[in-house]
Amino acid sequence: MKLARRMDYLHTSVFTDLRHDKEEMEKNSQTKVLDFSLGSPDIPPASAVIETLSTQAQDAANYRYAVNPLPELVQTIQEWYQTRYGVRLDADEICLLQGSQEALVNLPLLYCNPGDGYLIPDPYYPAYLDAPSMAEADILFMPLKEENDYLIDLDAITEQERKKAKIMLVNYPNNPTGACAPDWFVEKLIRFAKANDILVVYDSAYSELVFNGQKPKSFLSYAGAKEVGVELNSFSKSYGMAGARLGILAGCPEVIEAYRKLKSNMDYGVFLPVQYAGITALKTGSNVVEQTRQTYEARRRLIASEFGKAGWDLHMPDGTMFVWARIPDQWENSFDFARDLLHETGILVTPGTAFGPQGKKYVRLALVVSSYTIRAAAKRLMDSRFFLQLNQ
Ligand SMILES: Cc1ncc(COP(=O)(O)O)c(C=O)c1O
């Protein structure tokens, strides 16, 4: 059977290749690979969340279709947005998701006909590319450059791109660069979207993971945001619930209505015990979120100081669980660098090219390992003199 053309647009995950490299390395050299590649959170959910999930899973009534979200969860989300971000959300401005990935994949189907423009940052989270490609939209890259603090340069988007674009994907705190967006940028973004009639999809999957005393913010807290866009939020990173799929799409009611229509043809809602667990997470989890945030902040400080001693100077991110590191000039591209680093030290990182052309000279390190592992990796860098010999 010949597959449909849209399947040609899908890439195999870079992490499948990296897992293979890791297994080979461990088999051939008997070295345990220290893995900084995949961004899967290692911090478990609060025990109250696990308890709610398991208690609710004992109740036979919770195995019915969950076409409509639990009113108590919707109300809890409204209260959480109000107290956390000062944002008032009506019920028709909220749609429950099986993780935010779901909407990243489906939103292009709502608005893009073949040939419509779809603006995405470069570097990007991989779903930003594959999903609109499947809808046969034309991908328009918005480079995130170090010299612009990895903010999108809105002025660099051409007249032709502005006319063509239906959707703009924006992600701060940003995966993979760790950059956060200042107020002036979001205000300018809203003006830009309004003037050019472009729907903003603001991916806030890392909304709570911000450092240096910054306050978590919602895109929807800015004047005019709900008129031009929607925000994605997720329980995966903040509450350690990545496998218990739960996310939020909130904002412009017309978009929410259209999305619900699409969704009603695709699934029957989020498993009810997961919804109850979400209520517990939002109602009781603020300490847990703070501890999680502090853990990533401490790891990022530790990796910068320990790797720095071994000759690898890392730029400290303002948010997320990632470090976006420039590779030394001796390497032409990040794939070769990552391969050499793995072979010489047993440290696995993700080549930046996996996130787009702008990643050619960068690699991403995910801080989803213990401080013990960070120290062990620094020791390997030191012992191998991998960076120290470059600097001689
Ligand atoms: C930027 C970004 N957006 C969205 C997601 C998807 O998160 P989830 O579907 O678990 O909510 C991820 C996951 O790593 C991500 O990094």
PDBQT file of the ligand as one rigid body, heavy atoms in Angstrom, charges set to zero:
ROOT
HETATM    1  C1  LIG A 401       8.033  23.730  23.454  1.00  0.00    +0.000 C 
HETATM    2  C2  LIG A 401       7.175  22.536  23.740  1.00  0.00    +0.000 A 
HETATM    3  N1  LIG A 401       5.871  22.605  23.466  1.00  0.00    +0.000 NA
HETATM    4  C3  LIG A 401       5.048  21.571  23.694  1.00  0.00    +0.000 A 
HETATM    5  C4  LIG A 401       5.532  20.385  24.194  1.00  0.00    +0.000 A 
HETATM    6  C5  LIG A 401       4.583  19.242  24.386  1.00  0.00    +0.000 C 
HETATM    7  O1  LIG A 401       4.256  19.082  25.739  1.00  0.00    +0.000 OA
HETATM    8  P1  LIG A 401       3.015  18.246  26.215  1.00  0.00    +0.000 P 
HETATM    9  O2  LIG A 401       2.337  17.675  25.015  1.00  0.00    +0.000 OA
HETATM   10  O3  LIG A 401       3.570  17.189  27.102  1.00  0.00    +0.000 OA
HETATM   11  O4  LIG A 401       2.113  19.204  26.941  1.00  0.00    +0.000 OA
HETATM   12  C6  LIG A 401       6.892  20.257  24.512  1.00  0.00    +0.000 A 
HETATM   13  C7  LIG A 401       7.416  19.003  25.047  1.00  0.00    +0.000 C 
HETATM   14  O5  LIG A 401       8.576  18.788  25.267  1.00  0.00    +0.000 OA
HETATM   15  C8  LIG A 401       7.741  21.366  24.276  1.00  0.00    +0.000 A 
HETATM   16  O6  LIG A 401       9.052  21.326  24.535  1.00  0.00    +0.000 OA
ENDROOT
TORSDOF 0
